[in-house]
Amino acid sequence: MQQEARAQREKEDRAAIRWGSGQRGIDKGVWGGLAMMVGAVVWFVVGWMAGYIFFYPPILFVIGIVALVRGLADRR
């Protein structure tokens, strides 16, 4: 059972290297984290310019940081 899982993992690693995603190290978690952080900053600044201060954008920014760090940590 473990040998099959190891063989599957090696096959996925070879495919990732072939397409370059393994070398770049950028995956869904990283892109999602960056998108959340950018969205939070835009939301906060636009609200601030309109005279409102929203409390959710800083929370979204922190969640984006967590997603970014987890995405970078999950690289193989």
C-alpha positions as CSV (number, residue, x, y, z in Angstrom):
1,M,0.0,0.0,0.0
2,Q,2.8,2.4,0.9
3,Q,4.7,1.5,-2.2
4,E,1.7,2.4,-4.4
5,A,1.3,5.8,-2.6
6,R,5.1,6.4,-3.0
7,A,5.0,5.5,-6.7
8,Q,2.0,7.9,-7.2
9,R,3.8,10.7,-5.4
10,E,6.9,10.2,-7.5
11,K,4.8,10.3,-10.7
12,E,3.1,13.6,-9.5
13,D,6.5,15.0,-8.7
14,R,7.9,14.2,-12.1
15,A,4.8,15.8,-13.7
16,A,5.2,18.9,-11.6
17,I,8.8,19.3,-12.6
18,R,7.9,18.7,-16.3
19,W,5.4,21.5,-16.2
20,G,7.5,23.8,-14.0
21,S,5.1,24.1,-11.1
22,G,7.5,22.4,-8.8
23,Q,10.3,24.8,-9.6
24,R,8.2,27.9,-9.3
25,G,6.7,26.9,-6.0
26,I,3.6,28.9,-6.6
27,D,0.3,27.1,-6.1
28,K,-3.3,27.8,-5.3
29,G,-2.6,28.6,-1.6
30,V,0.0,31.2,-2.5
31,W,-2.1,32.9,-5.2
32,G,-5.2,32.7,-3.0
33,G,-3.3,34.3,-0.1
34,L,-2.0,37.1,-2.2
35,A,-5.4,37.7,-3.7
36,M,-7.0,38.0,-0.2
37,M,-4.3,40.4,1.0
38,V,-4.6,42.6,-2.1
39,G,-8.4,42.5,-1.9
40,A,-8.3,43.4,1.8
41,V,-6.0,46.4,1.2
42,V,-8.1,47.7,-1.7
43,W,-11.3,47.3,0.3
44,F,-9.8,49.1,3.4
45,V,-8.4,52.0,1.4
46,V,-11.5,52.5,-0.7
47,G,-13.7,52.4,2.4
48,W,-11.3,54.8,4.2
49,M,-11.4,57.2,1.3
50,A,-15.2,57.2,1.4
51,G,-15.1,58.0,5.1
52,Y,-15.8,54.5,6.4
53,I,-13.5,52.1,8.3
54,F,-14.4,48.5,7.8
55,F,-13.2,46.0,10.4
56,Y,-13.3,42.9,8.2
57,P,-10.4,43.8,5.8
58,P,-7.7,43.5,8.5
59,I,-9.1,40.1,9.4
60,L,-9.1,39.1,5.7
61,F,-5.5,40.3,5.4
62,V,-4.4,38.1,8.3
63,I,-6.2,35.1,6.8
64,G,-4.4,35.9,3.5
65,I,-1.1,35.9,5.3
66,V,-1.9,32.5,6.9
67,A,-2.9,31.1,3.5
68,L,0.3,32.4,1.9
69,V,2.5,30.9,4.6
70,R,0.7,27.6,4.4
71,G,1.0,27.5,0.6
72,L,4.7,28.2,0.8
73,A,5.2,25.6,3.6
74,D,3.3,22.9,1.6
75,R,5.8,23.0,-1.2
76,R,7.7,19.8,-1.7
